[in-house]
């Protein structure tokens, strides 16, 4: 079954594997955490990314966003980032949604777009 799960601590190992393996520039996403260690992901990256949903002490230009992972049964196959609103710069650039799908699952994800 295909499902979206919000970023969480329960799925930390699979989320870390996905983020660490995602190239720095993958289609509609940039990933500054390529190659991050598990300890750094657990202690720094995950708490920071989860805080992006309800930001504290961020610059005025920062737009809140929520991270989701796409699962096919127990296999993490993709990442989605959804911004809560757009600035003028985002309206003509990156937009509301960024995503990536593991290469070997791209065809399956395309076939099953009805879950979106």
Biopython code that builds the backbone (N, CA, C, O; Angstrom):
import numpy as np
from Bio.PDB.StructureBuilder import StructureBuilder

atoms = [
    (1, "UNK", "N", (0.837, -1.176, 0.000)),
    (1, "UNK", "CA", (0.000, 0.000, 0.000)),
    (1, "UNK", "C", (0.892, 1.253, 0.000)),
    (1, "UNK", "O", (1.875, 1.318, 0.737)),
    (2, "UNK", "N", (0.551, 2.214, -0.807)),
    (2, "UNK", "CA", (1.269, 3.484, -0.883)),
    (2, "UNK", "C", (0.678, 4.439, 0.161)),
    (2, "UNK", "O", (-0.542, 4.575, 0.265)),
    (3, "UNK", "N", (1.553, 5.101, 0.935)),
    (3, "UNK", "CA", (1.080, 6.082, 1.912)),
    (3, "UNK", "C", (2.123, 7.171, 2.133)),
    (3, "UNK", "O", (3.320, 6.944, 1.952)),
    (4, "UNK", "N", (1.661, 8.348, 2.524)),
    (4, "UNK", "CA", (2.531, 9.441, 2.946)),
    (4, "UNK", "C", (2.565, 9.464, 4.462)),
    (4, "UNK", "O", (1.528, 9.374, 5.119)),
    (5, "UNK", "N", (3.769, 9.587, 5.014)),
    (5, "UNK", "CA", (3.928, 9.728, 6.463)),
    (5, "UNK", "C", (4.726, 10.992, 6.726)),
    (5, "UNK", "O", (5.736, 11.258, 6.074)),
    (6, "UNK", "N", (4.260, 11.757, 7.685)),
    (6, "UNK", "CA", (5.006, 12.945, 8.090)),
    (6, "UNK", "C", (6.335, 12.502, 8.695)),
    (6, "UNK", "O", (6.416, 11.454, 9.336)),
    (7, "UNK", "N", (7.366, 13.304, 8.486)),
    (7, "UNK", "CA", (8.680, 13.027, 9.083)),
    (7, "UNK", "C", (8.491, 12.769, 10.573)),
    (7, "UNK", "O", (7.727, 13.465, 11.241)),
    (8, "UNK", "N", (9.201, 11.753, 11.092)),
    (8, "UNK", "CA", (9.006, 11.363, 12.479)),
    (8, "UNK", "C", (10.240, 10.647, 13.015)),
    (8, "UNK", "O", (11.162, 10.329, 12.263)),
    (9, "UNK", "N", (10.248, 10.399, 14.306)),
    (9, "UNK", "CA", (11.357, 9.680, 14.931)),
    (9, "UNK", "C", (11.218, 8.168, 14.810)),
    (9, "UNK", "O", (12.219, 7.454, 14.878)),
    (10, "UNK", "N", (10.010, 7.670, 14.635)),
    (10, "UNK", "CA", (9.805, 6.221, 14.534)),
    (10, "UNK", "C", (10.479, 5.639, 13.282)),
    (10, "UNK", "O", (10.958, 4.505, 13.306)),
    (11, "UNK", "N", (10.514, 6.401, 12.211)),
    (11, "UNK", "CA", (11.089, 5.941, 10.946)),
    (11, "UNK", "C", (12.497, 6.500, 10.709)),
    (11, "UNK", "O", (12.949, 6.574, 9.566)),
    (12, "UNK", "N", (13.173, 6.885, 11.759)),
    (12, "UNK", "CA", (14.427, 7.623, 11.651)),
    (12, "UNK", "C", (15.492, 6.909, 10.808)),
    (12, "UNK", "O", (16.183, 7.564, 10.027)),
    (13, "UNK", "N", (15.638, 5.622, 10.941)),
    (13, "UNK", "CA", (16.703, 4.921, 10.213)),
    (13, "UNK", "C", (16.457, 4.990, 8.711)),
    (13, "UNK", "O", (17.373, 5.312, 7.954)),
    (14, "UNK", "N", (15.251, 4.698, 8.272)),
    (14, "UNK", "CA", (14.956, 4.725, 6.837)),
    (14, "UNK", "C", (14.989, 6.156, 6.288)),
    (14, "UNK", "O", (15.448, 6.383, 5.169)),
    (15, "UNK", "N", (14.503, 7.110, 7.072)),
    (15, "UNK", "CA", (14.570, 8.515, 6.649)),
    (15, "UNK", "C", (16.026, 8.937, 6.480)),
    (15, "UNK", "O", (16.376, 9.569, 5.483)),
    (16, "UNK", "N", (16.869, 8.594, 7.439)),
    (16, "UNK", "CA", (18.290, 8.941, 7.351)),
    (16, "UNK", "C", (18.923, 8.320, 6.114)),
    (16, "UNK", "O", (19.640, 9.003, 5.383)),
    (17, "UNK", "N", (18.671, 7.035, 5.868)),
    (17, "UNK", "CA", (19.242, 6.377, 4.685)),
    (17, "UNK", "C", (18.829, 7.114, 3.415)),
    (17, "UNK", "O", (19.643, 7.308, 2.512)),
    (18, "UNK", "N", (17.572, 7.522, 3.349)),
    (18, "UNK", "CA", (17.073, 8.222, 2.164)),
    (18, "UNK", "C", (17.774, 9.575, 2.004)),
    (18, "UNK", "O", (18.292, 9.888, 0.932)),
    (19, "UNK", "N", (17.786, 10.362, 3.061)),
    (19, "UNK", "CA", (18.374, 11.703, 3.010)),
    (19, "UNK", "C", (19.878, 11.631, 2.728)),
    (19, "UNK", "O", (20.387, 12.400, 1.914)),
    (20, "UNK", "N", (20.582, 10.729, 3.382)),
    (20, "UNK", "CA", (22.031, 10.617, 3.192)),
    (20, "UNK", "C", (22.385, 10.187, 1.772)),
    (20, "UNK", "O", (23.442, 10.554, 1.259)),
    (21, "UNK", "N", (21.507, 9.411, 1.134)),
    (21, "UNK", "CA", (21.780, 8.919, -0.221)),
    (21, "UNK", "C", (21.281, 9.868, -1.310)),
    (21, "UNK", "O", (21.713, 9.760, -2.457)),
    (22, "UNK", "N", (20.387, 10.789, -0.976)),
    (22, "UNK", "CA", (19.828, 11.707, -1.969)),
    (22, "UNK", "C", (20.909, 12.679, -2.447)),
    (22, "UNK", "O", (21.563, 13.324, -1.626)),
    (23, "UNK", "N", (21.105, 12.791, -3.765)),
    (23, "UNK", "CA", (22.123, 13.730, -4.271)),
    (23, "UNK", "C", (21.833, 15.169, -3.844)),
    (23, "UNK", "O", (20.696, 15.512, -3.519)),
    (24, "UNK", "N", (22.850, 15.988, -3.848)),
    (24, "UNK", "CA", (22.719, 17.386, -3.437)),
    (24, "UNK", "C", (21.694, 18.137, -4.288)),
    (24, "UNK", "O", (21.004, 19.019, -3.777)),
    (25, "UNK", "N", (21.584, 17.810, -5.557)),
    (25, "UNK", "CA", (20.591, 18.412, -6.450)),
    (25, "UNK", "C", (19.854, 17.301, -7.167)),
    (25, "UNK", "O", (20.393, 16.678, -8.082)),
    (26, "UNK", "N", (18.628, 17.053, -6.757)),
    (26, "UNK", "CA", (17.828, 15.961, -7.308)),
    (26, "UNK", "C", (16.526, 16.536, -7.854)),
    (26, "UNK", "O", (15.581, 16.764, -7.098)),
    (27, "UNK", "N", (16.473, 16.768, -9.152)),
    (27, "UNK", "CA", (15.270, 17.294, -9.814)),
    (27, "UNK", "C", (14.768, 18.534, -9.104)),
    (27, "UNK", "O", (15.392, 19.591, -9.193)),
    (28, "UNK", "N", (13.642, 18.425, -8.394)),
    (28, "UNK", "CA", (13.042, 19.612, -7.780)),
    (28, "UNK", "C", (13.497, 19.843, -6.335)),
    (28, "UNK", "O", (12.931, 20.691, -5.644)),
    (29, "UNK", "N", (14.506, 19.106, -5.868)),
    (29, "UNK", "CA", (14.971, 19.265, -4.492)),
    (29, "UNK", "C", (16.456, 19.592, -4.441)),
    (29, "UNK", "O", (17.235, 19.160, -5.291)),
    (30, "UNK", "N", (16.825, 20.352, -3.442)),
    (30, "UNK", "CA", (18.233, 20.453, -3.080)),
    (30, "UNK", "C", (18.372, 19.733, -1.736)),
    (30, "UNK", "O", (17.454, 19.740, -0.915)),
    (31, "UNK", "N", (19.518, 19.122, -1.532)),
    (31, "UNK", "CA", (19.729, 18.341, -0.313)),
    (31, "UNK", "C", (21.115, 18.636, 0.236)),
    (31, "UNK", "O", (22.111, 18.121, -0.272)),
    (32, "UNK", "N", (21.180, 19.449, 1.255)),
    (32, "UNK", "CA", (22.470, 19.796, 1.856)),
    (32, "UNK", "C", (22.983, 18.723, 2.805)),
    (32, "UNK", "O", (24.046, 18.885, 3.405)),
    (33, "UNK", "N", (22.235, 17.620, 2.948)),
    (33, "UNK", "CA", (22.607, 16.581, 3.900)),
    (33, "UNK", "C", (23.102, 15.300, 3.240)),
    (33, "UNK", "O", (23.171, 14.258, 3.892)),
    (34, "UNK", "N", (23.441, 15.361, 1.981)),
    (34, "UNK", "CA", (23.978, 14.177, 1.303)),
    (34, "UNK", "C", (25.195, 13.669, 2.082)),
    (34, "UNK", "O", (26.114, 14.434, 2.375)),
    (35, "UNK", "N", (25.195, 12.374, 2.415)),
    (35, "UNK", "CA", (26.321, 11.772, 3.119)),
    (35, "UNK", "C", (26.355, 12.006, 4.619)),
    (35, "UNK", "O", (27.333, 11.629, 5.266)),
    (36, "UNK", "N", (25.327, 12.612, 5.195)),
    (36, "UNK", "CA", (25.308, 12.905, 6.627)),
    (36, "UNK", "C", (25.380, 11.599, 7.432)),
    (36, "UNK", "O", (24.804, 10.585, 7.037)),
    (37, "UNK", "N", (26.084, 11.638, 8.549)),
    (37, "UNK", "CA", (26.160, 10.454, 9.419)),
    (37, "UNK", "C", (24.834, 10.272, 10.159)),
    (37, "UNK", "O", (24.058, 11.216, 10.304)),
    (38, "UNK", "N", (24.586, 9.057, 10.621)),
    (38, "UNK", "CA", (23.353, 8.801, 11.371)),
    (38, "UNK", "C", (23.297, 9.662, 12.630)),
    (38, "UNK", "O", (22.258, 10.247, 12.934)),
    (39, "UNK", "N", (24.402, 9.745, 13.360)),
    (39, "UNK", "CA", (24.405, 10.524, 14.604)),
    (39, "UNK", "C", (24.074, 11.989, 14.346)),
    (39, "UNK", "O", (23.301, 12.588, 15.092)),
    (40, "UNK", "N", (24.650, 12.570, 13.298)),
    (40, "UNK", "CA", (24.375, 13.963, 12.972)),
    (40, "UNK", "C", (22.917, 14.128, 12.530)),
    (40, "UNK", "O", (22.261, 15.105, 12.893)),
    (41, "UNK", "N", (22.419, 13.175, 11.750)),
    (41, "UNK", "CA", (21.016, 13.239, 11.326)),
    (41, "UNK", "C", (20.093, 13.196, 12.550)),
    (41, "UNK", "O", (19.175, 14.007, 12.670)),
    (42, "UNK", "N", (20.338, 12.261, 13.438)),
    (42, "UNK", "CA", (19.508, 12.091, 14.633)),
    (42, "UNK", "C", (19.568, 13.313, 15.551)),
    (42, "UNK", "O", (18.538, 13.778, 16.040)),
    (43, "UNK", "N", (20.770, 13.828, 15.782)),
    (43, "UNK", "CA", (20.966, 14.860, 16.797)),
    (43, "UNK", "C", (20.758, 16.288, 16.290)),
    (43, "UNK", "O", (20.402, 17.176, 17.065)),
    (44, "UNK", "N", (20.978, 16.513, 14.988)),
    (44, "UNK", "CA", (20.932, 17.885, 14.461)),
    (44, "UNK", "C", (19.911, 18.042, 13.333)),
    (44, "UNK", "O", (19.022, 18.890, 13.406)),
    (45, "UNK", "N", (20.046, 17.221, 12.294)),
    (45, "UNK", "CA", (19.255, 17.411, 11.080)),
    (45, "UNK", "C", (17.762, 17.160, 11.314)),
    (45, "UNK", "O", (16.940, 18.022, 11.007)),
    (46, "UNK", "N", (17.408, 16.004, 11.846)),
    (46, "UNK", "CA", (15.985, 15.689, 12.030)),
    (46, "UNK", "C", (15.278, 16.710, 12.923)),
    (46, "UNK", "O", (14.214, 17.197, 12.539)),
    (47, "UNK", "N", (15.812, 17.055, 14.084)),
    (47, "UNK", "CA", (15.124, 18.075, 14.898)),
    (47, "UNK", "C", (14.978, 19.411, 14.161)),
    (47, "UNK", "O", (13.946, 20.073, 14.272)),
    (48, "UNK", "N", (16.018, 19.806, 13.404)),
    (48, "UNK", "CA", (15.940, 21.068, 12.666)),
    (48, "UNK", "C", (14.859, 21.012, 11.589)),
    (48, "UNK", "O", (14.059, 21.940, 11.469)),
    (49, "UNK", "N", (14.828, 19.932, 10.803)),
    (49, "UNK", "CA", (13.840, 19.828, 9.732)),
    (49, "UNK", "C", (12.419, 19.744, 10.294)),
    (49, "UNK", "O", (11.492, 20.299, 9.704)),
    (50, "UNK", "N", (12.241, 19.072, 11.403)),
    (50, "UNK", "CA", (10.913, 19.001, 12.010)),
    (50, "UNK", "C", (10.477, 20.374, 12.533)),
    (50, "UNK", "O", (9.286, 20.685, 12.540)),
    (51, "UNK", "N", (11.431, 21.187, 12.967)),
    (51, "UNK", "CA", (11.130, 22.529, 13.441)),
    (51, "UNK", "C", (10.684, 23.445, 12.292)),
    (51, "UNK", "O", (10.040, 24.465, 12.537)),
    (52, "UNK", "N", (11.015, 23.098, 11.052)),
    (52, "UNK", "CA", (10.625, 23.926, 9.906)),
    (52, "UNK", "C", (9.107, 24.022, 9.759)),
    (52, "UNK", "O", (8.605, 24.963, 9.144)),
    (53, "UNK", "N", (8.374, 23.059, 10.318)),
    (53, "UNK", "CA", (6.915, 23.109, 10.245)),
    (53, "UNK", "C", (6.360, 24.241, 11.108)),
    (53, "UNK", "O", (5.416, 24.923, 10.708)),
    (54, "UNK", "N", (6.943, 24.440, 12.289)),
    (54, "UNK", "CA", (6.538, 25.516, 13.193)),
    (54, "UNK", "C", (7.803, 26.231, 13.651)),
    (54, "UNK", "O", (8.264, 26.041, 14.776)),
    (55, "UNK", "N", (8.362, 27.063, 12.758)),
    (55, "UNK", "CA", (9.683, 27.644, 13.009)),
    (55, "UNK", "C", (9.719, 28.622, 14.180)),
    (55, "UNK", "O", (8.773, 29.357, 14.462)),
    (56, "UNK", "N", (10.870, 28.580, 14.838)),
    (56, "UNK", "CA", (11.159, 29.499, 15.938)),
    (56, "UNK", "C", (12.483, 30.179, 15.619)),
    (56, "UNK", "O", (13.449, 29.522, 15.231)),
    (57, "UNK", "N", (12.521, 31.498, 15.786)),
    (57, "UNK", "CA", (13.751, 32.267, 15.577)),
    (57, "UNK", "C", (14.339, 32.095, 14.176)),
    (57, "UNK", "O", (15.553, 31.963, 14.023)),
    (58, "UNK", "N", (13.488, 32.096, 13.163)),
    (58, "UNK", "CA", (13.948, 32.005, 11.776)),
    (58, "UNK", "C", (13.885, 33.394, 11.156)),
    (58, "UNK", "O", (13.140, 34.249, 11.635)),
    (59, "UNK", "N", (14.661, 33.632, 10.089)),
    (59, "UNK", "CA", (14.608, 34.936, 9.423)),
    (59, "UNK", "C", (13.205, 35.215, 8.856)),
    (59, "UNK", "O", (12.428, 34.288, 8.626)),
    (60, "UNK", "N", (12.892, 36.488, 8.636)),
    (60, "UNK", "CA", (11.573, 36.883, 8.126)),
    (60, "UNK", "C", (11.225, 36.235, 6.794)),
    (60, "UNK", "O", (10.054, 35.971, 6.521)),
    (61, "UNK", "N", (12.226, 35.977, 5.963)),
    (61, "UNK", "CA", (11.969, 35.407, 4.642)),
    (61, "UNK", "C", (11.658, 33.913, 4.676)),
    (61, "UNK", "O", (11.208, 33.354, 3.675)),
    (62, "UNK", "N", (11.895, 33.257, 5.819)),
    (62, "UNK", "CA", (11.726, 31.805, 5.902)),
    (62, "UNK", "C", (10.247, 31.421, 5.797)),
    (62, "UNK", "O", (9.402, 32.018, 6.463)),
    (63, "UNK", "N", (9.938, 30.432, 4.965)),
    (63, "UNK", "CA", (8.575, 29.936, 4.798)),
    (63, "UNK", "C", (8.479, 28.565, 5.479)),
    (63, "UNK", "O", (9.265, 27.671, 5.168)),
    (64, "UNK", "N", (7.541, 28.391, 6.387)),
    (64, "UNK", "CA", (7.389, 27.082, 7.031)),
    (64, "UNK", "C", (7.112, 25.992, 5.994)),
    (64, "UNK", "O", (6.438, 26.230, 4.992)),
    (65, "UNK", "N", (7.636, 24.809, 6.249)),
    (65, "UNK", "CA", (7.376, 23.679, 5.367)),
    (65, "UNK", "C", (7.318, 22.400, 6.193)),
    (65, "UNK", "O", (7.931, 22.291, 7.255)),
    (66, "UNK", "N", (6.563, 21.439, 5.674)),
    (66, "UNK", "CA", (6.401, 20.147, 6.321)),
    (66, "UNK", "C", (6.989, 19.081, 5.418)),
    (66, "UNK", "O", (6.790, 19.100, 4.203)),
    (67, "UNK", "N", (7.709, 18.158, 6.014)),
    (67, "UNK", "CA", (8.358, 17.063, 5.285)),
    (67, "UNK", "C", (7.527, 15.795, 5.429)),
    (67, "UNK", "O", (7.080, 15.437, 6.519)),
    (68, "UNK", "N", (7.334, 15.127, 4.293)),
    (68, "UNK", "CA", (6.630, 13.840, 4.261)),
    (68, "UNK", "C", (7.486, 12.842, 3.510)),
    (68, "UNK", "O", (8.281, 13.208, 2.645)),
    (69, "UNK", "N", (7.311, 11.568, 3.856)),
    (69, "UNK", "CA", (7.966, 10.494, 3.109)),
    (69, "UNK", "C", (6.908, 9.590, 2.516)),
    (69, "UNK", "O", (5.883, 9.307, 3.135)),
    (70, "UNK", "N", (7.179, 9.146, 1.305)),
    (70, "UNK", "CA", (6.290, 8.251, 0.578)),
    (70, "UNK", "C", (6.755, 6.824, 0.806)),
    (70, "UNK", "O", (7.922, 6.499, 0.588)),
    (71, "UNK", "N", (5.844, 5.983, 1.240)),
    (71, "UNK", "CA", (6.156, 4.594, 1.555)),
    (71, "UNK", "C", (5.347, 3.673, 0.651)),
    (71, "UNK", "O", (4.179, 3.938, 0.365)),
    (72, "UNK", "N", (5.970, 2.601, 0.210)),
    (72, "UNK", "CA", (5.295, 1.500, -0.473)),
    (72, "UNK", "C", (5.442, 0.312, 0.468)),
    (72, "UNK", "O", (6.503, -0.309, 0.544)),
    (73, "UNK", "N", (4.382, 0.011, 1.172)),
    (73, "UNK", "CA", (4.423, -0.946, 2.275)),
    (73, "UNK", "C", (5.502, -0.495, 3.260)),
    (73, "UNK", "O", (5.371, 0.587, 3.832)),
    (74, "UNK", "N", (6.545, -1.263, 3.479)),
    (74, "UNK", "CA", (7.580, -0.893, 4.444)),
    (74, "UNK", "C", (8.834, -0.337, 3.795)),
    (74, "UNK", "O", (9.893, -0.305, 4.423)),
    (75, "UNK", "N", (8.730, 0.104, 2.541)),
    (75, "UNK", "CA", (9.879, 0.640, 1.826)),
    (75, "UNK", "C", (9.684, 2.129, 1.583)),
    (75, "UNK", "O", (8.698, 2.538, 0.969)),
    (76, "UNK", "N", (10.619, 2.939, 2.062)),
    (76, "UNK", "CA", (10.576, 4.377, 1.822)),
    (76, "UNK", "C", (11.026, 4.620, 0.378)),
    (76, "UNK", "O", (12.129, 4.234, -0.008)),
    (77, "UNK", "N", (10.166, 5.259, -0.410)),
    (77, "UNK", "CA", (10.477, 5.437, -1.835)),
    (77, "UNK", "C", (10.547, 6.889, -2.283)),
    (77, "UNK", "O", (10.958, 7.156, -3.413)),
    (78, "UNK", "N", (10.158, 7.837, -1.433)),
    (78, "UNK", "CA", (10.196, 9.229, -1.871)),
    (78, "UNK", "C", (10.069, 10.212, -0.730)),
    (78, "UNK", "O", (9.719, 9.853, 0.395)),
    (79, "UNK", "N", (10.362, 11.461, -1.046)),
    (79, "UNK", "CA", (10.277, 12.560, -0.074)),
    (79, "UNK", "C", (9.490, 13.699, -0.695)),
    (79, "UNK", "O", (9.647, 14.001, -1.878)),
    (80, "UNK", "N", (8.640, 14.334, 0.112)),
    (80, "UNK", "CA", (7.883, 15.512, -0.298)),
    (80, "UNK", "C", (8.094, 16.605, 0.726)),
    (80, "UNK", "O", (8.107, 16.357, 1.931)),
    (81, "UNK", "N", (8.261, 17.823, 0.228)),
    (81, "UNK", "CA", (8.353, 18.995, 1.099)),
    (81, "UNK", "C", (7.260, 19.954, 0.658)),
    (81, "UNK", "O", (7.208, 20.357, -0.504)),
    (82, "UNK", "N", (6.398, 20.313, 1.579)),
    (82, "UNK", "CA", (5.274, 21.170, 1.240)),
    (82, "UNK", "C", (5.382, 22.468, 2.023)),
    (82, "UNK", "O", (5.351, 22.469, 3.253)),
    (83, "UNK", "N", (5.509, 23.579, 1.294)),
    (83, "UNK", "CA", (5.579, 24.895, 1.924)),
    (83, "UNK", "C", (4.162, 25.349, 2.260)),
    (83, "UNK", "O", (3.218, 25.073, 1.519)),
    (84, "UNK", "N", (4.027, 26.037, 3.365)),
    (84, "UNK", "CA", (2.713, 26.432, 3.851)),
    (84, "UNK", "C", (2.142, 27.620, 3.095)),
    (84, "UNK", "O", (0.923, 27.787, 3.058)),
    (85, "UNK", "N", (2.975, 28.442, 2.498)),
    (85, "UNK", "CA", (2.546, 29.557, 1.650)),
    (85, "UNK", "C", (3.729, 29.947, 0.780)),
    (85, "UNK", "O", (4.831, 29.424, 0.951)),
    (86, "UNK", "N", (3.505, 30.855, -0.145)),
    (86, "UNK", "CA", (4.573, 31.268, -1.057)),
    (86, "UNK", "C", (4.912, 32.740, -0.891)),
    (86, "UNK", "O", (4.034, 33.568, -0.646)),
    (87, "UNK", "N", (6.181, 33.054, -1.024)),
    (87, "UNK", "CA", (6.638, 34.430, -1.146)),
    (87, "UNK", "C", (6.661, 34.756, -2.633)),
    (87, "UNK", "O", (6.470, 33.863, -3.459)),
    (88, "UNK", "N", (6.891, 36.018, -2.990)),
    (88, "UNK", "CA", (6.982, 36.373, -4.415)),
    (88, "UNK", "C", (8.089, 35.590, -5.101)),
    (88, "UNK", "O", (7.923, 35.135, -6.232)),
    (89, "UNK", "N", (9.220, 35.432, -4.418)),
    (89, "UNK", "CA", (10.339, 34.686, -5.015)),
    (89, "UNK", "C", (9.966, 33.226, -5.259)),
    (89, "UNK", "O", (10.331, 32.662, -6.290)),
    (90, "UNK", "N", (9.250, 32.612, -4.330)),
    (90, "UNK", "CA", (8.857, 31.214, -4.500)),
    (90, "UNK", "C", (7.778, 31.046, -5.566)),
    (90, "UNK", "O", (7.696, 29.996, -6.204)),
    (91, "UNK", "N", (6.943, 32.080, -5.764)),
    (91, "UNK", "CA", (5.897, 32.003, -6.793)),
    (91, "UNK", "C", (6.491, 31.862, -8.187)),
    (91, "UNK", "O", (5.895, 31.224, -9.055)),
    (92, "UNK", "N", (7.651, 32.447, -8.403)),
    (92, "UNK", "CA", (8.281, 32.363, -9.733)),
    (92, "UNK", "C", (9.444, 31.383, -9.743)),
    (92, "UNK", "O", (10.145, 31.257, -10.747)),
    (93, "UNK", "N", (9.648, 30.695, -8.636)),
    (93, "UNK", "CA", (10.775, 29.764, -8.549)),
    (93, "UNK", "C", (10.353, 28.388, -8.092)),
    (93, "UNK", "O", (9.696, 27.653, -8.828)),
    (94, "UNK", "N", (10.730, 28.042, -6.883)),
    (94, "UNK", "CA", (10.582, 26.679, -6.379)),
    (94, "UNK", "C", (9.144, 26.245, -6.135)),
    (94, "UNK", "O", (8.848, 25.058, -6.268)),
    (95, "UNK", "N", (8.239, 27.149, -5.784)),
    (95, "UNK", "CA", (6.843, 26.793, -5.591)),
    (95, "UNK", "C", (6.530, 26.155, -4.246)),
    (95, "UNK", "O", (7.316, 26.231, -3.301)),
    (96, "UNK", "N", (5.343, 25.516, -4.183)),
    (96, "UNK", "CA", (4.831, 24.928, -2.940)),
    (96, "UNK", "C", (5.417, 23.572, -2.611)),
    (96, "UNK", "O", (5.637, 23.263, -1.440)),
    (97, "UNK", "N", (5.678, 22.745, -3.634)),
    (97, "UNK", "CA", (6.009, 21.343, -3.390)),
    (97, "UNK", "C", (7.320, 20.969, -4.057)),
    (97, "UNK", "O", (7.544, 21.264, -5.231)),
    (98, "UNK", "N", (8.182, 20.314, -3.287)),
    (98, "UNK", "CA", (9.394, 19.707, -3.835)),
    (98, "UNK", "C", (9.320, 18.224, -3.533)),
    (98, "UNK", "O", (8.801, 17.827, -2.490)),
    (99, "UNK", "N", (9.829, 17.409, -4.426)),
    (99, "UNK", "CA", (9.769, 15.970, -4.173)),
    (99, "UNK", "C", (10.883, 15.235, -4.891)),
    (99, "UNK", "O", (11.500, 15.749, -5.824)),
    (100, "UNK", "N", (11.122, 14.022, -4.429)),
    (100, "UNK", "CA", (12.032, 13.103, -5.103)),
    (100, "UNK", "C", (11.479, 11.696, -4.918)),
    (100, "UNK", "O", (10.816, 11.400, -3.923)),
    (101, "UNK", "N", (11.756, 10.845, -5.877)),
    (101, "UNK", "CA", (11.357, 9.443, -5.846)),
    (101, "UNK", "C", (12.595, 8.615, -6.160)),
    (101, "UNK", "O", (13.353, 8.959, -7.066)),
    (102, "UNK", "N", (12.811, 7.524, -5.421)),
    (102, "UNK", "CA", (13.932, 6.635, -5.745)),
    (102, "UNK", "C", (13.810, 6.182, -7.190)),
    (102, "UNK", "O", (12.721, 5.862, -7.665)),
    (103, "UNK", "N", (14.929, 6.160, -7.873)),
    (103, "UNK", "CA", (14.953, 5.839, -9.309)),
    (103, "UNK", "C", (14.187, 4.562, -9.639)),
    (103, "UNK", "O", (13.401, 4.543, -10.586)),
    (104, "UNK", "N", (14.405, 3.502, -8.876)),
    (104, "UNK", "CA", (13.771, 2.227, -9.206)),
    (104, "UNK", "C", (12.274, 2.200, -8.880)),
    (104, "UNK", "O", (11.617, 1.189, -9.127)),
    (105, "UNK", "N", (11.719, 3.298, -8.327)),
    (105, "UNK", "CA", (10.288, 3.355, -8.036)),
    (105, "UNK", "C", (9.566, 4.438, -8.833)),
    (105, "UNK", "O", (8.355, 4.600, -8.683)),
    (106, "UNK", "N", (10.280, 5.182, -9.675)),
    (106, "UNK", "CA", (9.656, 6.276, -10.412)),
    (106, "UNK", "C", (8.481, 5.809, -11.270)),
    (106, "UNK", "O", (7.435, 6.457, -11.274)),
    (107, "UNK", "N", (8.627, 4.715, -11.984)),
    (107, "UNK", "CA", (7.547, 4.220, -12.847)),
    (107, "UNK", "C", (6.325, 3.833, -12.018)),
    (107, "UNK", "O", (5.198, 4.148, -12.399)),
    (108, "UNK", "N", (6.533, 3.155, -10.893)),
    (108, "UNK", "CA", (5.417, 2.736, -10.042)),
    (108, "UNK", "C", (4.703, 3.957, -9.463)),
    (108, "UNK", "O", (3.473, 3.985, -9.414)),
    (109, "UNK", "N", (5.449, 4.953, -9.029)),
    (109, "UNK", "CA", (4.841, 6.157, -8.466)),
    (109, "UNK", "C", (4.016, 6.881, -9.522)),
    (109, "UNK", "O", (2.947, 7.409, -9.216)),
    (110, "UNK", "N", (4.496, 6.911, -10.751)),
    (110, "UNK", "CA", (3.756, 7.545, -11.833)),
    (110, "UNK", "C", (2.459, 6.797, -12.110)),
    (110, "UNK", "O", (1.422, 7.420, -12.335)),
    (111, "UNK", "N", (2.507, 5.470, -12.095)),
    (111, "UNK", "CA", (1.321, 4.645, -12.346)),
    (111, "UNK", "C", (0.250, 4.855, -11.287)),
    (111, "UNK", "O", (-0.939, 4.729, -11.580)),
    (112, "UNK", "N", (0.650, 5.170, -10.071)),
    (112, "UNK", "CA", (-0.301, 5.220, -8.949)),
    (112, "UNK", "C", (-0.569, 6.635, -8.479)),
    (112, "UNK", "O", (-0.736, 6.860, -7.281)),
    (113, "UNK", "N", (-0.613, 7.579, -9.379)),
    (113, "UNK", "CA", (-0.837, 8.976, -8.982)),
    (113, "UNK", "C", (-2.179, 9.202, -8.305)),
    (113, "UNK", "O", (-2.384, 10.253, -7.698)),
    (114, "UNK", "N", (-3.075, 8.271, -8.389)),
    (114, "UNK", "CA", (-4.388, 8.457, -7.782)),
    (114, "UNK", "C", (-4.329, 8.557, -6.259)),
    (114, "UNK", "O", (-5.310, 8.971, -5.642)),
    (115, "UNK", "N", (-3.226, 8.195, -5.643)),
    (115, "UNK", "CA", (-3.113, 8.324, -4.188)),
    (115, "UNK", "C", (-2.839, 9.747, -3.764)),
    (115, "UNK", "O", (-2.972, 10.063, -2.582)),
    (116, "UNK", "N", (-2.460, 10.620, -4.683)),
    (116, "UNK", "CA", (-2.189, 12.014, -4.300)),
    (116, "UNK", "C", (-3.450, 12.788, -4.019)),
    (116, "UNK", "O", (-3.386, 13.972, -3.686)),
]
sb = StructureBuilder()
sb.init_structure("model")
sb.init_model(0)
sb.init_chain("A")
sb.init_seg("    ")
for serial, (resi, resn, name, xyz) in enumerate(atoms, 1):
    if name == "N":
        sb.init_residue(resn, " ", resi, " ")
    sb.init_atom(name, np.array(xyz, "f"), 0.0, 1.0, " ", f" {name:<3s}", serial, name[0])
structure = sb.get_structure()
